C-alpha cells in the first residue's frame, strides 16, 4: 500500500525522513509529490491508499476520484483543506494531529494578549520616534480588574486560561459542545456568546473555521463588545471579518488586535491597513512552531496513516461519527 505526501515543497529545508522511516518500517511505500493544486493531485496521487496533506485545498472534485484511499491526514490541527462531506461519502477517514502544538499556540496567544494589554508595540514605536511619554496610549488596568473571554474551550484554550489566571485575570469561556462540568473543573465561568461579548475585556479565539464559525467576529459581534476590547486570533483567519475588524479599530471600539492567521495566506499586501496601526500585532502563522512541536507533528502524521492502513481507528478520526465508527 502507498502513502502519498501531496505537497512536500511547502516545508522548505525538510526532507520528511521521519515520516518515511515510520511508513517504510510498517511495510508501506512512501511517495513525496510537489502538488500545488487540486488538478495536480488528480494527475499524480489517485493511487494513494493514504494521503498526507500540508496545504492543498481538496474538494469533491479530487476526493471523489480516489478509488481506494482509506485516510487523509492534515499536517496540523485544522482541516479546512479537506471537504469533510465528500470524504465521508467516499468512506475516507479525515484525521489531524490534534495535540502537537498546544503549549506553543497557548503561549503565543497569551504573549500577544499581554503585549496588547500593556501596549508594548505602541510604546516601543513611540520611544523609537524620540517620544518619552508614559501618558501616551490607552489607560492600562491590572489583570485582576479584567476578564479574558475564550471562544472555544479545547486543549489550547484551557492552557491559555491557566496562563492568564496565574496572572490574576478572571476567565469566562464559550463552547456549546462542552458540558458545564468542564468549565467548572477548570475554574472558568461558562458564558453564552453574547455574555462573553458584553463582559470580556480581552477575547481570544480558539475554534476551527467551519460554516458555522466563519466571520463570527463581524460588525454585529463587535458592536456587542466592550469599548476598547482586545481581540486575539491564533486559530483561523476566516473567523474574523477583516473589513469589520479594521473599521472597529479605526472607530476606537477595538483597543487592540493580535493576529497569527489570515483568511488568505500568505498575507503580503503592504497596503493592508492593519500593518500600519500601532495597536495591532501580526505574526505570520507561527504560533504552532517549535522544534519539539514540529517533531511531534511529523511523527504523528505518519503514525496516523500507518495505524489506519493497519486496520485501526485512531482517536483523531474527525468524521468518526459520520462514518459510523
N, C-alpha and C positions, 0 to 999 in steps of 0.2 A: 504493500500500500504506500501511497505517496503523500507526503506533507509538503505543501507548496507555500512559500513565503512570497506574497504578491509584489511587495514594493521595497526591496532591500536597499534601494538607493536613498531612502528617506533619512536613515540614521548615518550620517557621514562618519567615516572612520571606524565603523564597527563591522566585524566580519561574521557575526552570527554563529561563531564557533560553539557557544554554549548550547544553542538550540540544536545545531547539527549533531553534537555529541549525544544529547538526550534522545533525539529521534532515531539516530542510526544504532545506538546501543539497544533500542527497543526493537530493532529489526525492520525499520521502515526507511524508505528513501526520502531524502531531504533535498528540495529544489529551491534555489533562490532566483526569483524573477525581478524585473525592474518595471513593473506595470505602472503607468502614470494615470490611467483612467480605466473606466469600465470596459470600453471596447478592447483594450489590450488584455484585460482579464479574460474576456471571451475568446480571444485569439490564442492565448497561451496557457491558461490554467484550468480548463474544464475537466482535465483528467485527474484532478486532485481528489483525494479522499478526506483530506483535512486542509483548511485554508488558514494561514496566518496573515493578518492584515494590520498595517500601521495606519494608513491614511486614505486608502482608495474608497471612494463612495460607491457602494454596491446596492443597486435597486433590483426589482424583479427582473429587469432586462437581463442581468447577468446571473443572478441567483437561480432563476428558473431553468437555466441552461445546464447546470451541473448534474450529470447523470447519477453519480454515486457518492457525492460529498456527504460526509457524516457530521462534520463540525466546522464552524468558522470561529476563530479566536481573534479578538482585538488586542493589540498591544496597548493596554491601558484599562481604565475603569469605564469610561463612556463608550457606548456602542452605536453612536449616531451614524457611523459609516455603513451599517447594515440595515436593510429593510427587514425588520423582525417578522412581519406578517408573511412576506414572501418566503423567508427561510422556514418558517413554521409549516407553510403549505408543502414545502419540499421535504419536511421531516428533518431539517438540518438544525442541529443544536447551535445556538449562539452563546458564546462564552466571553468573559472578560477576565482580567486579573484584578479582583476587587479589593485586595488588601495590601497591594505592594507599596503604596506611597502615602499611607495615612499620616505618619508623623511629618513628612515633608510638606504636604499640602496644608496640614493644620498649622504648622509653624509659619508657613508663608502667608496664609490668610491672617493669622494673628499679628505677624510683623507689620503687614500693610495697615491693618486696622489701628495698631498702636501708632504707627508713623503718621497716619492721617489725624488721629486724635490729638497728637502732640504737634502737628503741623510742621514736621521736620523738613519736608521739601520746601515749604514756604520760607521758613527761617534760613535755611541753607542758601537759597537763592537771594534772599534779602542781604545777608552778610556778604555774599559774592558781589553784590552791587554797591557795597560800601554803606549799607543801612544797618546800623546797630541800634535797633529799637524793639524792645521787648513788647511794646504795646501794639505792634502791627499784627494783623490777622484776627482770627476769631477768639472770643473768650474761651479759655480752656477750663475743663472741670475734672474733678477727681473721679477715678474709676468707681468708687462706691456710691457716687451720685448718679451713675449712668447704668443703662440697661443695654446689653447686647442681645439682638434678636437673630436667631439662627433659622433660616428657611431650609428645611430638610434636617433630619437629625440622625444621619447614619454614622458610620465609623469616624469619618473626618470631623463632622460637626461635634460629635461627642468629645473628641480630643480638643477642639477649639474651646468648647465650654470649660473643660478642665484648665486650659491655659489661662483664660480670662478670669475665671472665678478665683484662681490663685492670686490674681492682682486686685481683686475686690469688686469686679463688675458683677452685677446681677445678670442672670441669663434667662431668657424665655425662648421657646422653640416651637415651630410649627412643622408638623409632619402627620398628615391624615392617615398614613399607613401604619402607624405605630400605636400600640395600646398605651393607656395613660400610665401604667406601671413603669414603662421605660423612662419617661420623663422624671417621675418621682425618684426612681432609683439613681438617677444621675444628678439629682439636686437642682433640676431645671424646671421652670414653670411652663406648663403646657399652654399654648395660646392658639386661638384662631388666627388666620392670616390678617384679618382686619385689626384684631387686638395687637398683633405684633407691629403692624404698620403704625398704629396710634401711639405705642408706648416705647418702642425701641429707639435709642439714641444712635446706635450703630447696628447695621444689618449686614450679615454675611450669608451668602448663598451657597448651599451645599446639596444640590439635587441635579438629576440628569435633565437634559433637554428633550422633551417629548412634545407631542401635540398639545398636551395639557399645560405644560410649563413654558412653552416658547413665548417670549415677550411678556412674561408675567409682571416684570417691572416696567410699567409704561406710565403715561401721564396720570391715568386714573389711580394707579397704585401710589405714585409719588405724591399726589395730592393728599392722600390719606396719612402720609408720614409726618413726623415732627419736622418743624423748621430746623434746618441745619443738620439734618440726618447725614450720617456717613454710610456709604454703601460699598461693600467689598464683594467681588466676584472672582473666585478662583475655581469655579465649576465649569460652566459652559457659556460661551459668549451670547448665544441666542436667547438666554434667559432675560436679557435686558434689551429694550427698545432704545437703540443708540441715539436717535434724534430726540426722544423724550428725555433721555438722560442729560444730554447737552443742554437742553432747554431748562431743565431743573437746576443745573449748575449755574447757568447764566442769570437766572432769576434769584439765585441765592437760597432757593428752597432746599437744595442739597449742599451740605457743607464740605463734602469731600467724597472722592470716589477712588477705589483701587481696583484695577482690572488686570487679571492674568490671562484672560481669554477674550476673544472677539468673535462675532458671528462669522466673519471670513478671515482666515489666517493663511499666510502672514498678513498682518495689518501694516502696510508700508506707505500709506497715504500721508505724506508730510503735511498736508493741509488739514488733516483731521483736527478739529478744534480741541479735542481732548489733550492733544500733545502740547498745547500752549496755555495750560491752566496750572497754576501753582498749587491747587488743591486736588490734583489728580495724579495718581501714581500708576504707572503702567509697566508691566513686565511681560516678556514675550513667551507666555505659556511655559513657564519653567517651574511652577510650584511643585511639580512631581519630582523634580530632579535631585538625585544624589547618587553617589557611587553605589551605595547599598541598595537603594530602591531599584536602580537600573538592573542590578544583578538579579534581584528577585523577579523583576518583570520578565527578563529574557528566559529565565528558567521556568517561570510559571506558565508562560505561553506554550512552550514546548511540552511541558508535563501535562497540561490540559489536553492538548491534541492527542498525545500518546494514550492518556487514560481513556478517552472516548474511543479511539481505534482499538483499544484492548477490551472494549465492551462495558466500560464503567460509565456511570453518570455522575460527573463531578458536581460538587455543591455550587459551582459558579455557572451552571447552565441557566441562562436568564429566561429562556422560554420553556422551562421545565413544565410548568402547569399547562401551557397551551399545547404542548406535545403529549400530555397525559402521562408524564413520568413521575 
